[in-house]
Amino acid sequence: MAKTASVLAIILVLMSCNNDDYEPMYHDNPEVILSVPLGFPELNPAVNQNKPTKYGIELGEKLFSETRLSANNTISCASCHMQSSAFADHNKQAIGIEGRVGLRNVPPIQNLAFMFFYNWEGSKLQLEQQTLVPIITHEEMDSSILDVIGKIQKDPSYKELFIKTFGDDKMTPERIFKSISQYEYSLISANSKYDRVIRGEGETFTESEAQGYQIFKQKCASCHSTELFTDQSFRSIGFPLNLDSNEAGRARVTGNMTDFMSFRVPSLRNVEYTAPYGSFGQFATLRDLLDYLDNGVLESDNLDPIFKDNDNRIALDIQEKIALISFMKTLSDSEFIKK
């Protein structure tokens, strides 16, 4: 009789484990408060709708390095956005699966939580919307989000992280996009020599750096403004043209030819690590870029007034170029690229 009771007890326990009312184990998943550095603009409002959490960031980082996001399992986000290069790379244009060459240079991923436009032409206003783009683009990963889910849904490590992040192991496109975005929101760079000087932490600029800072404020800061070192505007500045028929810059988004070949002003933070420069890698070095601006840019009807009103150039002598580059290198955050 006792033996029968024991067997019944075991059966009841097993049945309770399969009960539809079973709720997964709760995991503490604390919110990660993003520290807003001194002088930085406000966060993109989307961040408050997708607040980074401990396990959300961990899951996002894992997905960011996941090659199964691509059709042939060879390319991840991290393949092009390399941390050692401030999450950019050193190719003129992005290179995706099977060596396919993309339309544009890979932009660095830093301080995205404070940005209000994403991609060179500003086609996306939220990171959660941008994440799908490289997955489905032919020249990048050439896959689909459903294919990605099919590849990872039985992976125990992903199941565990989805449970810790969302409370269950259901893998949806929205959850994937949110997790990757949470990780990218956490990539904040604000500890360069420039920052330490501005914060009064005992460091000072060299003579060349100080001279470069003054030149920067006179000739560059109208576009590369705020502590992000970009005003996030879209400007046509007369760079050599990408003659690919798919390229039109901001005009691809607005349909307005006054935006033709206008691109988002890039941040200069960590610019030392992100060569080549320009929307499709037109300039191998910072000196090449400054020489071009000094010699005169391409004329166009929508050329930015900063150039049009100054003979299509930003006049710089050799010493000024050397000093400017010295200052721009103070924007390098060595800790950020080694995390």
C-alpha positions as CSV (number, residue, x, y, z in Angstrom):
1,M,0.0,0.0,0.0
2,A,2.8,2.4,0.9
3,K,4.6,1.5,-2.3
4,T,1.4,2.3,-4.3
5,A,1.1,5.7,-2.6
6,S,4.7,6.5,-3.4
7,V,4.2,5.7,-7.1
8,L,1.1,7.9,-7.2
9,A,3.0,10.7,-5.6
10,I,5.7,10.5,-8.3
11,I,3.0,10.5,-11.0
12,L,1.4,13.6,-9.6
13,V,4.7,15.4,-9.5
14,L,5.4,14.5,-13.1
15,M,1.9,15.6,-14.1
16,S,2.4,18.9,-12.3
17,C,5.6,19.6,-14.3
18,N,3.7,19.2,-17.5
19,N,0.8,21.4,-16.4
20,D,-0.1,24.2,-18.9
21,D,-0.2,26.6,-15.9
22,Y,3.5,26.1,-15.3
23,E,5.4,29.4,-15.1
24,P,9.1,29.6,-15.9
25,M,11.6,30.3,-13.2
26,Y,11.9,34.0,-12.5
27,H,15.4,35.5,-13.0
28,D,16.4,38.9,-11.7
29,N,17.2,41.0,-14.7
30,P,18.0,44.4,-13.4
31,E,17.9,47.5,-15.6
32,V,21.3,48.9,-16.6
33,I,21.3,52.6,-16.1
34,L,23.1,54.4,-18.9
35,S,25.4,57.0,-17.6
36,V,25.0,60.2,-19.6
37,P,28.5,61.8,-20.0
38,L,29.1,65.4,-19.2
39,G,27.7,67.7,-22.0
40,F,26.1,64.9,-24.0
41,P,22.6,65.5,-25.5
42,E,19.5,63.7,-24.2
43,L,18.9,60.0,-25.0
44,N,16.9,59.0,-28.0
45,P,13.4,58.5,-26.6
46,A,13.4,54.9,-28.0
47,V,15.8,54.0,-25.3
48,N,13.1,54.5,-22.7
49,Q,10.9,52.1,-24.6
50,N,13.7,49.4,-24.6
51,K,15.6,50.0,-21.5
52,P,18.9,48.0,-21.4
53,T,19.0,45.2,-18.8
54,K,21.7,42.9,-17.6
55,Y,20.7,39.9,-19.6
56,G,19.3,41.9,-22.5
57,I,22.8,43.3,-23.1
58,E,24.4,39.9,-22.7
59,L,21.9,38.4,-25.2
60,G,22.4,41.3,-27.6
61,E,26.2,41.0,-27.5
62,K,25.9,37.3,-28.2
63,L,23.6,37.9,-31.2
64,F,25.9,40.7,-32.3
65,S,28.7,38.2,-32.7
66,E,26.5,35.5,-34.2
67,T,27.5,34.4,-37.7
68,R,24.2,32.4,-38.1
69,L,22.6,35.8,-38.7
70,S,23.9,35.5,-42.3
71,A,22.7,33.1,-45.0
72,N,25.9,31.1,-45.1
73,N,26.9,31.4,-41.4
74,T,30.0,33.4,-42.1
75,I,29.2,37.0,-41.3
76,S,28.1,38.6,-38.0
77,C,27.5,42.2,-37.0
78,A,31.0,42.1,-35.3
79,S,32.6,40.9,-38.6
80,C,32.3,44.5,-39.9
81,H,31.8,46.4,-36.6
82,M,35.1,45.5,-35.0
83,Q,35.7,46.8,-31.5
84,S,39.4,47.4,-32.1
85,S,38.3,49.9,-34.8
86,A,35.7,51.6,-32.7
87,F,33.2,49.2,-34.1
88,A,34.0,50.1,-37.7
89,D,36.5,48.3,-40.1
90,H,39.2,49.4,-42.5
91,N,37.6,48.5,-45.8
92,K,36.6,51.3,-48.2
93,Q,33.1,49.7,-48.4
94,A,31.5,47.0,-46.3
95,I,32.2,43.4,-47.4
96,G,29.5,40.9,-46.7
97,I,28.9,37.2,-47.4
98,E,30.8,35.7,-50.4
99,G,32.9,38.8,-50.6
100,R,30.1,41.0,-51.8
101,V,30.9,44.7,-51.7
102,G,28.4,47.0,-50.1
103,L,27.4,50.5,-51.1
104,R,29.1,52.3,-48.3
105,N,31.8,52.5,-45.7
106,V,31.0,50.8,-42.4
107,P,30.1,53.5,-39.8
108,P,31.5,53.2,-36.2
109,I,29.0,52.1,-33.6
110,Q,29.4,54.4,-30.5
111,N,27.1,56.6,-28.5
112,L,24.1,55.4,-30.5
113,A,21.8,55.9,-27.6
114,F,22.2,59.7,-28.1
115,M,21.7,59.7,-31.9
116,F,18.4,60.4,-33.6
117,F,19.3,59.1,-37.1
118,Y,20.9,55.8,-38.1
119,N,22.7,54.8,-41.4
120,W,24.5,57.3,-43.5
121,E,21.3,58.7,-45.0
122,G,19.3,58.6,-41.8
123,S,16.8,56.1,-43.0
124,K,16.1,54.7,-39.5
125,L,15.1,56.7,-36.5
126,Q,15.3,53.8,-34.0
127,L,18.0,51.2,-33.6
128,E,15.3,48.5,-33.2
129,Q,14.2,49.4,-36.8
130,Q,17.8,49.4,-38.1
131,T,18.9,46.0,-36.9
132,L,17.0,44.1,-39.6
133,V,18.7,46.0,-42.4
134,P,22.0,44.2,-42.5
135,I,20.3,40.8,-42.0
136,I,18.2,41.1,-45.2
137,T,20.5,43.2,-47.4
138,H,21.9,41.1,-50.3
139,E,25.4,42.6,-50.0
140,E,25.6,42.0,-46.2
141,M,24.0,39.0,-44.6
142,D,21.4,38.1,-47.3
143,S,19.2,36.2,-44.9
144,S,15.8,36.6,-43.1
145,I,14.9,37.0,-39.5
146,L,12.8,33.8,-39.7
147,D,15.8,31.9,-41.0
148,V,17.9,33.2,-38.1
149,I,15.4,32.1,-35.6
150,G,15.2,28.7,-37.2
151,K,19.0,28.3,-36.7
152,I,19.2,29.4,-33.1
153,Q,15.9,28.3,-31.5
154,K,17.2,24.9,-30.4
155,D,20.5,26.3,-29.0
156,P,20.5,25.8,-25.2
157,S,22.6,28.8,-24.6
158,Y,20.1,31.1,-26.4
159,K,17.2,29.4,-24.7
160,E,18.8,30.2,-21.3
161,L,19.4,33.9,-22.2
162,F,16.0,34.4,-23.7
163,I,14.5,33.0,-20.4
164,K,16.7,35.3,-18.3
165,T,15.9,38.3,-20.5
166,F,12.2,37.9,-21.2
167,G,10.9,35.2,-18.8
168,D,10.5,32.5,-21.4
169,D,12.5,31.0,-24.3
170,K,10.2,32.3,-27.1
171,M,12.4,33.7,-29.8
172,T,10.7,36.5,-31.9
173,P,12.0,39.1,-34.3
174,E,11.1,41.9,-31.9
175,R,13.0,40.3,-29.0
176,I,16.1,39.8,-31.2
177,F,16.0,43.4,-32.4
178,K,15.5,44.7,-28.9
179,S,18.4,42.7,-27.5
180,I,20.9,43.8,-30.1
181,S,19.8,47.4,-29.7
182,Q,20.2,47.2,-25.9
183,Y,23.8,46.0,-26.4
184,E,24.5,48.8,-28.9
185,Y,22.9,51.4,-26.5
186,S,25.5,50.3,-23.9
187,L,28.4,51.2,-26.2
188,I,29.2,54.7,-24.8
189,S,32.6,56.3,-25.5
190,A,33.4,59.3,-23.4
191,N,36.8,58.7,-21.8
192,S,39.3,60.1,-24.3
193,K,42.1,62.5,-23.5
194,Y,39.8,65.3,-24.6
195,D,37.2,64.3,-22.1
196,R,39.7,64.0,-19.2
197,V,41.1,67.5,-20.1
198,I,37.5,69.0,-20.2
199,R,36.7,67.3,-16.9
200,G,39.8,68.8,-15.3
201,E,41.3,65.4,-14.3
202,G,44.9,66.6,-14.4
203,E,45.7,66.1,-18.1
204,T,46.5,69.0,-20.4
205,F,46.7,69.3,-24.2
206,T,50.1,69.5,-25.8
207,E,50.9,72.8,-27.7
208,S,49.9,71.1,-31.0
209,E,46.7,69.7,-29.6
210,A,45.7,73.0,-28.1
211,Q,46.4,74.8,-31.4
212,G,44.3,72.1,-33.2
213,Y,41.5,72.6,-30.7
214,Q,41.4,76.3,-31.5
215,I,41.4,75.7,-35.2
216,F,38.7,73.0,-34.8
217,K,36.5,75.5,-33.0
218,Q,37.0,78.1,-35.7
219,K,36.7,75.9,-38.8
220,C,35.0,72.5,-37.9
221,A,32.7,72.9,-34.9
222,S,29.8,74.3,-36.8
223,C,29.1,70.8,-38.1
224,H,31.0,68.6,-35.7
225,S,29.3,70.2,-32.7
226,T,28.2,69.0,-29.2
227,E,30.1,66.5,-27.2
228,L,29.1,63.9,-29.8
229,F,31.2,65.9,-32.3
230,T,28.3,65.8,-34.8
231,D,25.3,68.0,-35.1
232,Q,23.5,65.0,-36.6
233,S,22.5,67.1,-39.7
234,F,22.7,66.0,-43.3
235,R,25.0,68.0,-45.6
236,S,26.4,67.9,-49.1
237,I,30.0,68.8,-48.7
238,G,31.4,68.1,-52.2
239,F,33.2,64.8,-51.6
240,P,34.1,62.7,-54.6
241,L,30.9,60.9,-55.8
242,N,30.0,57.3,-55.5
243,L,28.7,56.7,-59.0
244,D,26.8,53.5,-58.0
245,S,23.3,54.0,-59.4
246,N,21.8,53.1,-56.0
247,E,23.5,56.0,-54.3
248,A,21.8,59.3,-53.7
249,G,22.5,60.0,-50.1
250,R,19.7,61.5,-48.0
251,A,17.6,61.9,-51.2
252,R,17.0,58.1,-51.1
253,V,15.0,58.8,-48.0
254,T,13.3,62.1,-48.7
255,G,12.9,61.8,-52.5
256,N,14.0,65.4,-52.6
257,M,16.9,66.2,-54.9
258,T,18.0,69.1,-52.7
259,D,19.2,66.2,-50.5
260,F,21.2,64.5,-53.2
261,M,24.5,63.2,-51.9
262,S,23.9,64.7,-48.5
263,F,25.0,62.5,-45.6
264,R,24.8,62.5,-41.9
265,V,27.8,64.4,-40.4
266,P,29.9,61.7,-38.8
267,S,31.1,61.9,-35.2
268,L,34.8,62.6,-34.8
269,R,35.1,60.5,-31.7
270,N,37.6,57.7,-32.2
271,V,38.2,58.9,-35.7
272,E,41.9,57.8,-35.4
273,Y,40.7,54.2,-35.4
274,T,38.2,54.3,-38.3
275,A,40.1,54.9,-41.5
276,P,39.3,55.1,-44.4
277,Y,37.0,58.1,-44.3
278,G,33.9,59.3,-46.3
279,S,30.7,57.6,-47.2
280,F,32.5,55.0,-49.4
281,G,36.0,55.3,-48.1
282,Q,37.1,58.1,-50.4
283,F,40.1,59.1,-48.2
284,A,42.7,56.8,-46.9
285,T,44.0,59.1,-44.1
286,L,42.9,62.2,-42.2
287,R,45.6,64.1,-44.0
288,D,44.1,63.1,-47.3
289,L,40.7,64.3,-46.2
290,L,42.1,67.7,-45.0
291,D,44.1,68.2,-48.2
292,Y,40.9,67.6,-50.2
293,L,38.9,70.2,-48.1
294,D,41.8,72.7,-48.5
295,N,42.2,72.2,-52.3
296,G,38.5,72.6,-53.0
297,V,35.5,70.3,-53.1
298,L,33.1,69.5,-55.9
299,E,30.6,72.1,-56.9
300,S,26.9,71.3,-56.7
301,D,23.7,73.2,-56.5
302,N,23.1,72.0,-52.9
303,L,26.7,72.4,-51.7
304,D,26.6,73.4,-48.0
305,P,27.0,77.1,-47.5
306,I,30.0,76.6,-45.3
307,F,31.8,75.7,-48.6
308,K,29.8,77.6,-51.1
309,D,30.4,80.9,-49.3
310,N,34.1,80.2,-49.0
311,D,35.2,79.4,-52.5
312,N,34.3,75.7,-52.0
313,R,37.0,75.0,-49.5
314,I,38.2,75.1,-45.9
315,A,41.5,76.8,-46.1
316,L,44.2,75.1,-44.0
317,D,48.0,75.5,-44.1
318,I,50.3,72.6,-43.4
319,Q,50.8,73.5,-39.7
320,E,47.1,73.8,-39.2
321,K,46.5,70.4,-40.7
322,I,49.1,68.8,-38.4
323,A,47.6,70.5,-35.4
324,L,44.0,69.5,-36.3
325,I,45.0,65.9,-36.6
326,S,46.8,66.1,-33.2
327,F,43.6,67.4,-31.7
328,M,41.4,64.8,-33.4
329,K,43.6,62.1,-31.9
330,T,42.7,63.4,-28.4
331,L,39.2,62.1,-29.2
332,S,40.5,58.5,-29.1
333,D,39.1,56.4,-26.3
334,S,41.6,53.5,-25.8
335,E,39.4,51.9,-23.1
336,F,36.4,51.8,-25.4
337,I,38.2,49.8,-28.1
338,K,39.5,47.2,-25.6
339,K,36.3,46.4,-23.6
